[in-house]
Amino acid sequence: MKKRVIALAPFILWATFAYASEMKMVFWYPGEAGTTEEAQPLLDTFLDYVSGKVKTVKLTGRYFNTTEDGLSFIAKQKPSLAIISYAAWNANKEKLTNAQVWLATNPLPHGQKEESYFLVGKKPLAASGAAFSSEPLSPEFIKNQLGFSQIQNFKQQSTSQILMKLKSIAEGTQAGAAILTPTEGATFQKMTAPWTKSLEIIAKSKAVPTARVVIFNQLPQEANNLRQVLLGLKNEPEAKEILEELRLVGFSEP
């Protein structure tokens, strides 16, 4: 979640509607940047815009970047909707009673509903070491979902300092490799710092789904309109800037 929040007042529909119901929503991206508090103004802008388009539903929501906080919010607040990173959905879906995938996110820069991770390190790859990632990834996810079997003997370590870990690998002070998210991988490929020349993209993962838009239980009738609004956002010029701040092109069928 980006920390920067832009002035989007011209794009908000400020009219007051007689909302038929309120829907709580959680944006759950373990390992992502930014705090819950920093993300709130941007989320409010997005949710107010969508509520204004739907007119009969008032959306409210929160952002969390740890597994524990996301699970706690869902258990206590009983949201109707969630946007969950695919890694978090894959790891926790059995704990989410009656949850089902409703839509797919189409993130920047590619705008598709599938994407790939990147395994970055020095060649030849060491036989053992640490597999660093900003997201908490299980060995099963790394091997079977991403297809990175070449690091099955590595010890997975989540870190909030993935760039520093990459630098340590490049300089030879840390044995291992880094598993970069699609966004991190795109950033890495644009980096020009001298130490990055020691690193290579060793493998690109299998294509995996993007963050899932998930519903809990049965949504009210107004949700049919909400679904169409979300699907149509990518075609609305006035929504583009809001979506870009969320690093999204829009939403699509899963």
C-alpha positions in Angstrom: 0.0 0.0 0.0 1.5 3.3 -1.0 2.2 5.8 1.7 1.6 8.9 -0.5 -2.0 10.2 -0.5 -3.0 12.7 -3.2 -5.7 15.3 -3.2 -8.6 13.6 -5.0 -11.4 15.8 -3.9 -12.5 16.6 -7.5 -13.2 13.0 -8.1 -15.3 12.3 -5.1 -19.1 12.2 -5.4 -20.1 14.3 -2.4 -23.9 14.0 -2.7 -25.5 12.4 0.3 -27.4 9.2 -0.3 -29.8 7.3 1.8 -27.7 4.2 2.1 -29.7 1.0 2.4 -26.8 -0.8 4.1 -23.2 -0.7 5.2 -20.6 -3.1 4.0 -17.3 -3.5 5.8 -14.2 -4.4 3.7 -10.7 -5.4 4.6 -7.6 -4.8 2.4 -5.2 -7.6 3.6 -1.7 -7.7 2.1 0.8 -9.3 4.6 4.3 -8.0 4.0 3.2 -4.9 2.0 4.5 -1.5 3.0 2.7 1.2 4.9 0.7 1.2 8.1 -3.0 0.9 8.7 -3.2 4.6 9.7 -1.2 5.8 6.7 -3.4 3.9 4.3 -6.7 5.1 5.7 -7.1 8.4 3.8 -6.6 6.6 0.4 -8.9 3.8 1.3 -11.6 6.3 2.4 -11.2 8.1 -0.9 -11.6 4.8 -2.9 -14.5 3.5 -0.8 -16.4 6.9 -0.8 -16.0 7.0 -4.6 -17.4 3.4 -5.0 -20.2 4.1 -2.5 -21.2 7.2 -4.5 -21.4 5.1 -7.7 -23.5 2.3 -6.0 -25.6 4.8 -4.1 -27.4 2.2 -1.9 -24.4 0.8 -0.1 -21.9 2.6 2.2 -18.5 0.9 2.1 -16.0 1.2 5.0 -12.7 -0.5 5.4 -9.3 -1.0 6.9 -5.9 -2.1 5.6 -3.6 -4.5 7.3 -0.1 -5.8 6.4 0.3 -8.7 8.9 -1.3 -12.1 8.9 -2.4 -11.7 12.5 -4.1 -8.3 12.1 -6.0 -9.4 9.0 -7.3 -12.6 10.7 -8.2 -10.7 13.8 -10.2 -8.0 11.9 -12.1 -10.6 10.0 -12.9 -12.6 13.1 -14.1 -9.6 15.1 -15.6 -7.2 12.6 -17.2 -9.8 10.2 -16.6 -7.8 7.0 -18.6 -8.6 3.9 -15.8 -8.2 1.5 -12.0 -8.5 1.4 -9.2 -7.9 -1.0 -6.5 -10.4 0.0 -3.1 -11.0 -1.5 -3.0 -14.4 -3.3 -0.3 -15.7 -0.9 -2.4 -14.8 2.1 -5.5 -16.3 0.6 -3.7 -19.5 -0.3 -2.3 -19.8 3.2 -5.4 -18.9 5.2 -8.5 -19.7 3.1 -9.3 -22.7 5.3 -9.7 -20.4 8.3 -12.1 -18.1 6.5 -15.5 -19.6 6.9 -17.9 -19.3 3.9 -15.4 -17.2 2.0 -15.3 -17.4 -1.7 -13.5 -15.6 -4.6 -15.8 -13.0 -6.1 -13.5 -11.0 -8.4 -9.8 -10.6 -9.4 -7.7 -7.5 -9.0 -5.8 -6.3 -12.1 -2.7 -4.7 -10.7 -0.2 -2.4 -12.3 1.8 -2.5 -14.4 0.4 -5.4 -16.4 -3.4 -5.1 -15.6 -4.0 -8.9 -15.8 -5.5 -11.4 -13.4 -2.3 -13.5 -13.2 1.3 -12.6 -12.5 4.7 -14.0 -11.7 7.2 -13.7 -8.9 11.0 -13.5 -9.5 13.8 -15.5 -7.9 16.9 -13.2 -7.7 20.4 -14.1 -6.6 23.9 -14.8 -7.7 24.9 -17.5 -10.1 25.7 -20.2 -9.4 23.0 -20.5 -6.8 24.3 -21.8 -3.5 23.1 -25.2 -2.4 21.6 -23.8 0.8 21.0 -20.4 2.5 18.1 -18.1 3.2 15.1 -17.4 0.9 14.1 -13.9 1.7 10.7 -12.4 0.8 8.7 -9.5 2.0 5.6 -11.7 2.1 5.4 -14.6 4.5 5.6 -17.5 2.1 5.3 -21.2 3.1 7.8 -23.8 1.7 4.8 -25.4 0.0 3.8 -22.1 -1.7 7.4 -21.5 -2.9 7.8 -25.0 -4.3 4.4 -25.9 -5.7 2.7 -22.6 -6.4 5.7 -20.6 -7.6 7.7 -23.6 -8.9 11.0 -22.5 -7.3 12.1 -26.1 -6.5 15.8 -25.1 -6.8 15.6 -23.4 -3.3 13.7 -26.2 -1.5 16.6 -26.6 0.9 16.7 -22.9 1.7 15.2 -21.5 4.9 12.4 -19.1 4.2 12.7 -15.7 6.0 10.2 -12.8 5.8 11.8 -9.4 6.0 10.6 -5.8 5.8 14.1 -4.9 4.4 14.1 -6.9 1.2 16.3 -4.3 -0.6 19.0 -4.6 2.1 18.8 -8.4 1.9 19.3 -8.2 -1.8 22.4 -6.0 -1.3 23.8 -8.4 1.3 23.4 -11.3 -1.2 25.1 -9.2 -3.9 28.0 -8.3 -1.7 28.5 -11.9 -0.5 27.7 -11.3 3.2 24.6 -13.4 3.0 24.1 -16.7 1.3 20.8 -17.2 -0.4 18.3 -15.6 -2.7 15.3 -13.3 -2.7 11.8 -14.0 -3.9 10.5 -10.8 -5.2 6.8 -10.0 -5.7 5.7 -8.9 -9.2 6.0 -5.2 -8.2 9.4 -5.7 -6.5 10.6 -7.6 -9.5 9.6 -4.8 -11.9 11.4 -2.3 -9.6 14.5 -4.5 -9.4 14.8 -4.7 -13.2 14.9 -0.9 -13.4 17.6 -0.4 -10.7 21.0 0.9 -11.7 22.9 0.8 -8.4 26.4 -0.9 -9.1 25.7 -3.7 -6.6 22.7 -4.9 -8.6 25.0 -6.0 -11.4 26.1 -8.9 -9.3 22.6 -10.3 -9.2 20.5 -12.1 -11.8 16.9 -13.2 -12.2 17.5 -16.9 -11.7 13.9 -17.9 -12.4 10.5 -16.5 -13.1 7.7 -18.3 -11.2 4.6 -20.0 -12.6 1.8 -17.6 -13.2 -0.3 -17.3 -10.1 -3.6 -15.4 -9.5 -3.4 -11.8 -8.4 -5.0 -10.6 -5.1 -8.4 -12.0 -4.7 -11.6 -10.1 -4.1 -13.4 -12.3 -1.6 -16.9 -12.3 -0.2 -18.1 -13.7 3.1 -21.5 -15.4 3.3 -24.3 -14.1 1.1 -24.1 -10.4 0.2 -27.2 -8.2 0.1 -29.1 -7.6 -3.1 -27.2 -4.3 -3.6 -24.0 -6.3 -4.1 -25.0 -7.0 -7.7 -24.7 -3.3 -8.5 -21.5 -3.1 -6.5 -20.0 -5.9 -8.6 -20.8 -4.1 -11.8 -19.4 -0.8 -10.4 -16.1 -2.5 -9.5 -15.8 -4.2 -12.9 -16.5 -0.9 -14.7 -13.9 1.2 -12.8 -11.1 0.5 -15.3 -13.2 2.3 -17.9 -13.8 5.5 -15.9 -11.3 8.3 -16.4 -12.2 9.9 -13.1 -11.4 6.7 -11.2 -8.0 6.2 -12.8 -5.9 8.3 -10.3 -7.5 6.6 -7.3 -6.8 3.2 -8.8 -3.2 4.1 -9.6 -2.6 5.1 -6.0 -3.9 1.6 -5.1 -1.6 0.2 -7.8 -4.5 -1.2 -9.7 -5.8 -0.9 -13.3 -9.1 -2.3 -12.1 -11.0 -5.5 -11.4 -12.1 -8.4 -13.6 -13.8 -11.8 -13.4 -11.6 -14.2 -11.4 
